[in-house]
Amino acid sequence: MSTCSATQNRHYGYTMRTSRKWVVMIAASAALVSTLAVVLPLLNPEPEPSYNGRTLSEWLKMSRRPAVTEGFPGEATLAVRSIGTNALPFLLKWIRYELPPWREKLLTLATRPVAGKTLSEGKVVYGNSLILGKSTRLAKLAELGFVILNTNAVSAIPDLEALMKGNQSPVVRRRAIYALGEIGGPSIPALTNALADIKQPNRCEIIEAIYAVERMSPARYSNIYRGACLPALTWALNDPDTWVRRQATITLYNLTPQTLTHATAK
């Protein structure tokens, strides 16, 4: 081999090694950037909106459902309403939380059955709050947030509808359904369309949310939406699912017993 050829081969080998080195460095840099993009928001989460020196979650912890306060909003309720739509990104984030498998397993291990009851009905859990964690508590507070904001949370309907129809856990889907029910009248199309879809899970819970909308219509909306859900509930009387038919019948009877014949009610 000539000196020139050997020099060319060494140069070629050096170039190849250098190219591979740069490829590895670029790939490592990309992986680092991706990792930081995930980790940094966790280390420095976006601060919650606040009002009068307290954060949204702090006000929600102090809040009570309107029914408990006999219709008169307390300081915490007024504070959450003052935060308004700024609360929605956080409520939607919290309501999406799913308990990870390791926490579910730990919850099962820390549970013992109570005589005469199933594990889910009569469980006694040791360290329940610690096992469920802060995120579970925030998810419950998010539900209360939608109760307080009511129609002021109307812009969250598309996200909640997606959660209701998505592949999330049943717990997350139920949270989304009840949040839609608490938003009320503007959520009726999302709820009734989901009820009409026989592939939609949790349809009995959807009927419960519809019942809440109808029941609260006179107090919240001056009857603007009164009766808007009845056609969907009437259609559900012939649903192929026995439990959906049963739930629709009970709901219609509770809302408007005069619309049902004795045979249907029976």
C-alpha positions in Angstrom: 0.0 0.0 0.0 1.4 3.4 -0.9 2.0 6.1 1.6 -0.7 8.2 0.0 -3.2 5.4 0.3 -2.4 4.7 3.9 -2.7 8.4 4.7 -6.1 8.5 3.0 -7.3 5.5 4.9 -6.2 7.0 8.2 -7.9 10.2 7.3 -11.0 8.3 6.2 -11.1 6.4 9.5 -10.6 9.5 11.5 -13.4 11.2 9.6 -15.7 8.2 10.3 -14.9 8.2 14.0 -15.4 11.9 14.2 -18.8 11.6 12.4 -19.9 8.9 14.8 -18.7 11.0 17.7 -20.8 13.9 16.6 -23.8 11.7 16.0 -23.5 10.3 19.5 -23.1 13.8 21.0 -26.1 15.2 19.1 -28.2 12.2 20.2 -27.1 12.6 23.8 -27.9 16.4 23.6 -31.3 15.7 22.2 -32.0 13.1 24.9 -30.9 15.6 27.6 -33.1 18.4 26.2 -36.1 16.0 26.1 -35.4 14.9 29.7 -35.1 18.5 30.9 -38.4 19.4 29.1 -40.1 16.8 31.2 -38.3 17.3 34.5 -38.0 21.1 34.7 -41.8 21.7 34.8 -42.0 19.2 37.6 -39.2 20.9 39.6 -40.6 24.4 38.9 -44.4 24.0 38.3 -46.4 26.9 37.2 -47.6 28.7 40.3 -51.3 28.4 41.1 -53.4 31.5 40.8 -54.0 33.2 44.1 -56.4 35.7 45.7 -55.8 37.7 48.9 -52.7 35.9 49.7 -54.0 32.3 49.3 -53.7 29.9 46.4 -56.5 28.3 44.5 -56.0 24.9 46.3 -55.9 26.6 49.7 -59.2 28.4 49.0 -60.8 25.1 47.7 -59.8 23.4 50.9 -61.7 26.0 52.8 -64.7 25.9 50.5 -67.9 24.0 51.2 -70.5 23.0 48.7 -73.3 25.6 48.2 -75.9 23.2 49.6 -74.0 23.2 52.9 -74.0 26.9 53.1 -77.7 27.1 52.4 -77.1 29.0 49.2 -75.1 31.8 50.7 -71.5 31.8 49.3 -68.8 32.0 51.9 -65.5 33.8 51.7 -63.7 30.8 50.1 -66.4 30.4 47.4 -66.2 34.1 46.5 -62.4 33.8 46.3 -62.6 30.9 43.9 -65.1 32.8 41.8 -62.8 35.8 41.8 -60.0 33.7 40.5 -62.4 32.6 37.8 -61.3 31.1 34.5 -57.6 31.4 35.6 -58.4 28.3 37.7 -59.4 26.1 34.8 -56.0 25.0 33.6 -55.2 23.7 37.1 -58.7 22.1 37.7 -58.3 20.3 34.3 -54.8 19.2 35.2 -55.8 17.9 38.7 -58.9 16.1 37.5 -56.8 14.1 35.0 -54.8 12.4 37.8 -54.8 8.6 37.8 -53.6 6.7 40.8 -50.5 4.8 39.6 -50.5 1.0 39.9 -48.0 0.9 42.7 -50.2 3.1 44.9 -53.2 0.9 44.0 -51.3 -2.2 45.1 -50.2 -0.5 48.3 -53.8 0.5 49.0 -54.9 -3.1 48.6 -52.2 -4.3 50.9 -53.2 -1.7 53.5 -56.9 -2.7 53.4 -58.7 -5.3 55.3 -62.3 -6.4 54.8 -65.1 -5.6 57.2 -67.5 -8.4 58.1 -70.7 -8.5 56.0 -69.3 -6.0 53.4 -67.3 -6.2 50.2 -63.8 -4.8 50.2 -64.9 -1.7 48.3 -67.9 -1.0 50.6 -66.5 -1.7 54.0 -62.7 -1.3 53.8 -60.6 0.1 56.6 -57.5 1.5 55.2 -54.4 2.3 57.2 -52.6 5.4 56.1 -55.2 6.0 53.4 -54.4 9.7 53.0 -50.7 9.0 52.7 -51.1 6.3 50.1 -53.6 8.3 48.0 -51.3 11.3 48.0 -51.6 15.0 47.4 -52.6 14.6 43.7 -55.7 12.6 44.7 -56.7 15.3 47.1 -56.2 17.9 44.4 -58.4 15.9 42.0 -61.2 16.0 44.6 -60.7 19.7 45.1 -61.0 20.1 41.3 -64.5 18.6 41.4 -65.4 21.2 44.0 -63.9 23.9 41.8 -66.3 23.1 39.0 -69.2 23.1 41.4 -68.3 26.7 42.5 -67.5 28.0 39.0 -70.6 26.5 37.4 -71.2 28.1 34.0 -68.1 30.2 34.4 -66.2 27.0 33.5 -68.0 26.7 30.1 -64.7 26.9 28.2 -63.6 23.7 29.9 -66.4 21.7 28.3 -64.4 20.4 25.3 -61.6 19.1 27.5 -64.0 17.5 29.9 -65.9 15.9 27.0 -62.6 14.5 25.6 -61.8 13.0 29.1 -65.3 11.6 29.3 -65.0 9.8 25.9 -61.3 9.0 26.2 -59.2 6.0 27.3 -58.6 7.4 30.8 -59.4 5.3 33.9 -63.0 5.0 34.9 -62.3 7.3 37.9 -61.1 10.1 35.6 -64.1 9.6 33.2 -66.5 9.8 36.1 -64.8 13.0 37.4 -65.2 14.5 34.0 -68.9 13.5 33.8 -69.8 15.0 37.1 -67.8 18.1 36.3 -69.9 18.5 33.2 -73.0 18.1 35.3 -71.8 20.8 37.6 -71.2 23.2 34.8 -74.8 22.7 34.0 -77.0 23.8 31.1 -74.2 24.5 28.5 -73.0 20.9 29.0 -76.3 19.3 28.0 -75.2 18.6 24.3 -72.0 16.9 25.4 -73.8 14.8 28.0 -76.8 13.8 25.8 -74.6 13.0 22.8 -72.5 10.7 25.0 -75.6 9.1 26.4 -76.8 8.3 22.9 -73.6 6.5 22.1 -74.0 2.9 23.1 -70.3 2.4 23.1 -69.8 5.1 25.6 -68.8 3.8 29.1 -70.2 5.1 32.3 -73.6 6.0 30.8 -75.4 5.5 34.0 -73.2 8.1 35.6 -74.0 10.4 32.6 -77.7 10.0 33.4 -76.9 11.0 37.0 -75.1 14.1 35.7 -78.1 14.9 33.5 -80.4 14.6 36.5 -78.3 17.1 38.4 -78.5 19.6 35.5 -82.3 19.2 35.3 -82.8 19.3 39.1 -80.8 22.5 39.5 -82.2 24.2 36.4 -84.8 26.4 38.1 -82.4 27.7 40.8 -79.4 28.3 38.5 -80.8 29.1 35.1 -84.3 30.5 35.6 -85.7 27.4 33.8 -83.8 28.3 30.6 -82.7 24.7 30.2 -85.6 23.1 32.0 -86.7 20.0 30.1 -83.7 20.1 27.6 -82.5 16.7 28.7 -85.9 14.9 28.6 -85.8 13.8 25.0 -82.5 12.1 25.5 -83.7 10.4 28.7 -86.9 9.3 26.9 -84.9 7.8 24.1 -82.8 5.9 26.7 -86.0 4.1 27.9 -85.4 1.8 24.8 -81.7 1.5 25.2 -80.3 -2.0 24.6 -78.5 -1.8 28.0 -80.8 -2.9 30.9 -79.0 -0.7 33.5 -79.2 2.4 31.3 -83.0 1.7 30.7 -83.4 1.3 34.5 -81.5 4.5 35.3 -83.4 6.5 32.7 -86.7 5.3 34.0 -85.9 6.2 37.6 -84.5 9.6 36.6 -87.5 10.5 34.5 -89.9 9.4 37.2 -88.0 11.5 39.7 -88.0 14.5 37.4 -91.4 14.3 35.8 -93.5 11.4 37.1 -96.5 12.6 35.1 -94.7 11.8 31.8 -94.5 8.1 32.6 -97.3 5.6 32.4 -97.9 3.3 35.3 -96.6 0.3 33.3 -93.4 2.1 32.2 -92.7 3.3 35.7 -93.2 -0.2 37.1 
